[in-house]
């Protein structure tokens, strides 16, 4: 492990390199992970906070790359998959939690994070379940580790299976946990895949609110939640592009900047995978998370491939 000055220098250089247009999403993620594990992340809390804000800004910027008509159509066509997928994932996660004897709260958080929106869903649900810090940390670490794997593996699998960009985008949007990894994987696959994946993922993320509210009512909790503002921003951006098509060059430029901001985001996300995070992932939660994720990914792909995206 380098001294703190050396870590700061390397980490800063990594951010600058990832801001350049020739760096891709997977490369940025791997670079961030490697630097964090070898040299250490000198700003773990700051990089986590910045990555969250930068991700939200990037998603809003990506909204300028699609029309509101496409957003509505993709949202409608993926709605059934989303509802069925969330319900089945939560049910399967419950069963796997009992099979692997994962702690109840940890099991529910992993299932909820897999079903809807990774870390954001876990953070929203933890207060409702009255989960302690260790339970939340284990769930976050499990989901985060699988997110990193998904960003690298999904595009590879997609190319091996020669998946259509719309099918791949829907698959990534439905089967990958966090928005950053969904958008990163889809961005590496193609422009149309990115548009589809972002819309499908945000449609899925909206379900954080009703599921958390429903769980809070069942458990008689006073915890409240709202629709994430970056989802509203994405929809507004797509609406602006549709209403003002004469500024297409400007909107395309904003989208290009947003894509590169996403690359920097993934470098910072990769930098969050520290040795401490890896130590928090126990065997049983990891087994539950991996089994659930593989099952959801395989079943979702089978449904999209054989039934088709309407």
C-alpha positions, 0 to 999 in steps of 0.5 A, spaced: 500 500 500 502 506 497 503 512 502 497 517 502 500 522 498 502 517 492 494 514 493 492 521 492 496 522 486 494 516 483 487 516 484 487 523 481 490 521 475 485 516 474 479 521 475 483 525 469 484 519 465 477 517 465 474 524 464 477 523 457 473 520 451 477 514 449 476 511 456 470 506 457 465 504 462 468 497 464 475 500 463 474 505 468 470 500 473 476 495 473 481 501 474 478 504 480 477 497 483 485 495 482 487 502 484 483 501 491 485 494 492 492 496 491 494 503 492 488 505 497 482 510 496 484 516 499 477 519 499 472 513 501 467 518 503 468 523 498 468 519 492 462 515 494 458 522 495 461 525 489 459 518 485 452 518 487 451 526 485 455 525 479 450 518 477 444 522 478 447 528 473 449 523 468 442 520 468 439 526 467 443 528 461 442 521 458 435 523 458 437 529 452 439 523 448 432 520 447 425 522 446 419 522 451 415 518 446 420 512 446 421 513 454 413 512 454 413 506 449 419 502 453 416 504 460 409 501 457 412 495 454 417 493 460 411 494 465 409 487 466 416 484 466 418 489 471 412 487 476 413 480 475 420 480 476 420 484 482 415 480 485 418 473 483 425 476 486 422 478 492 419 471 493 425 467 491 430 471 495 426 470 501 426 462 500 434 463 498 435 467 505 432 461 509 436 456 505 442 459 506 440 461 513 442 469 512 439 473 517 432 476 516 434 483 515 440 482 511 436 477 507 430 482 505 435 487 504 439 483 499 432 481 496 430 488 495 436 491 492 436 485 487 429 486 485 429 494 484 435 498 485 441 496 489 444 500 494 438 506 493 433 500 495 437 498 500 438 505 503 430 506 503 428 499 506 433 499 511 430 504 516 423 500 515 426 494 517 430 497 523 436 494 520 442 495 524 449 498 521 452 491 520 446 488 516 445 494 512 453 494 510 453 486 509 447 487 504 450 493 500 457 490 500 454 483 497 450 487 492 456 492 490 460 486 489 455 483 484 454 490 480 461 490 479 461 483 476 455 484 472 458 491 468 463 486 465 460 480 464 453 482 461 456 485 455 460 479 454 454 474 454 450 479 450 455 479 444 456 471 445 449 470 444 448 476 439 443 479 443 439 485 439 440 491 442 433 492 445 433 485 448 440 487 451 438 493 454 431 491 457 435 485 460 440 489 463 435 494 466 431 488 469 437 484 471 442 488 474 442 492 481 444 499 481 443 504 476 450 506 475 452 498 473 446 498 468 447 504 464 455 502 464 453 495 461 448 498 456 453 504 454 458 499 453 453 495 448 451 500 444 447 507 443 440 503 443 441 499 448 443 505 453 436 508 451 432 502 453 436 500 459 436 507 462 428 507 461 427 500 463 431 501 469 428 508 471 421 505 471 424 499 475 427 504 480 420 508 481 417 501 485 422 503 491 416 508 493 410 503 493 414 497 496 417 501 501 410 504 503 407 497 503 412 494 507 412 500 512 404 499 513 405 492 514 410 493 519 407 499 522 413 503 521 413 511 520 418 511 515 417 515 508 420 515 501 419 519 495 420 518 487 428 519 486 428 526 483 433 524 478 428 520 475 423 526 474 429 530 471 430 524 466 423 524 464 423 532 463 430 532 459 427 527 454 421 532 454 425 538 452 429 534 447 422 532 444 419 539 444 425 542 441 428 538 436 431 543 432 437 543 438 439 536 436 446 538 436 446 541 443 442 535 446 447 530 443 453 534 446 449 534 453 448 526 452 456 525 450 458 529 456 453 525 460 456 519 458 463 521 460 461 523 467 458 516 467 465 513 466 468 517 471 462 515 476 464 508 475 471 509 476 469 512 483 464 506 484 470 501 483 474 505 488 469 504 493 470 496 493 475 496 498 478 490 502 474 492 508 468 492 503 470 485 501 471 483 508 464 485 510 461 480 505 460 473 509 459 467 505 452 466 506 449 473 504 454 472 498 451 465 496 444 468 497 446 474 493 449 470 487 444 465 487 438 470 486 442 474 481 444 468 477 436 466 477 433 472 476 438 474 470 437 467 467 429 467 467 429 474 465 433 473 459 429 467 457 423 471 458 425 476 453 428 472 448 422 467 448 416 471 449 419 477 446 419 485 448 412 487 446 
